[in-house]
Amino acid sequence: MIADHLFFAGINVLLAWSVYTVLLTGSLSFAQGAFMAIGCYGAGVLTVKFGWPLLPSTLVAAAGAAVLAAILGYPALRQRGIYLILVTLGITFCVRVVIENVKYVGAVSGFGGMVGADLNSVLIALAFVGSFLVALSYSPLQRICDAVREDDRVAASLGINVTAVRLIGFSAGAAIAAVAGSLYGHYMNFVRPESFDVLLSVYVVLYVVLGGANNLWGPLLGAAVMTLLPEYFRVLADWRPTVFGLAILIMLLFRPQGLLAFRTLTTRFKKRGLES
């Protein structure tokens, strides 16, 4: 039971990090449910229909999600504000409708037979993605992302290809969400299209907002807390939407920067090193 709770917390952390990766470039995505579904069904087809091992099927599904994100993101990321939110929500809705009408993967009846994922699998994925994001914070690409996020016009005047940077962030976030989807499907063994609805994408964004959208560890904290609390306090499980709503309201009123307010732990360590 504890392993199950930790597994689902790990999946939600991966999803929260996938949103954080998009936010690094100044964009916001509500399409993570769609890319999670693509990872789940894509890897599931490879393992169930063609007998592939879990790891290569997950990597291929993640690559496919990244390519699709680049194709869809090129027109989508030209939008701003509420229009970008609506476009990414539309991606999630469209992907679900497509899955519901593809009989090869069970359509509305669901798709099963996926096995092979466990708590160790998600821990390895968390370690890999976390290491990637920490390494990114030390790389020149981080400064490029910061420039695009803070003022894309100034970044463009400096010769930065703003569209390319945002597409990279959007595609990387999609790949991370697809990995989470693959592990989720191969842990559950059976999934239905409604598992990847719009509400899932909204919850994932809320994890990031609650933990802190401007640092690497905020999404981890937000996803872990909001996943585990309802599990260990059963009275909260039936009131999950209310709990989320109250938590968001309290955070916006008293701590809009999130539970963890600093940029990143690595940045803090850098500053301390410079000051010493």
Secondary structure as GFF3:
##gff-version 3
##sequence-region A 1 276
A	DSSP	alpha_helix	2	23	.	.	.	ID=ss1
A	DSSP	alpha_helix	32	48	.	.	.	ID=ss2
A	DSSP	alpha_helix	54	76	.	.	.	ID=ss3
A	DSSP	alpha_helix	82	100	.	.	.	ID=ss4
A	DSSP	three_ten_helix	103	105	.	.	.	ID=ss5
A	DSSP	three_ten_helix	107	109	.	.	.	ID=ss6
A	DSSP	beta_strand	111	112	.	.	.	ID=ss7
A	DSSP	alpha_helix	119	138	.	.	.	ID=ss8
A	DSSP	alpha_helix	140	150	.	.	.	ID=ss9
A	DSSP	alpha_helix	152	157	.	.	.	ID=ss10
A	DSSP	alpha_helix	162	188	.	.	.	ID=ss11
A	DSSP	beta_strand	190	191	.	.	.	ID=ss12
A	DSSP	three_ten_helix	193	196	.	.	.	ID=ss13
A	DSSP	alpha_helix	198	211	.	.	.	ID=ss14
A	DSSP	alpha_helix	217	232	.	.	.	ID=ss15
A	DSSP	alpha_helix	234	237	.	.	.	ID=ss16
A	DSSP	alpha_helix	240	254	.	.	.	ID=ss17
A	DSSP	alpha_helix	265	275	.	.	.	ID=ss18
###
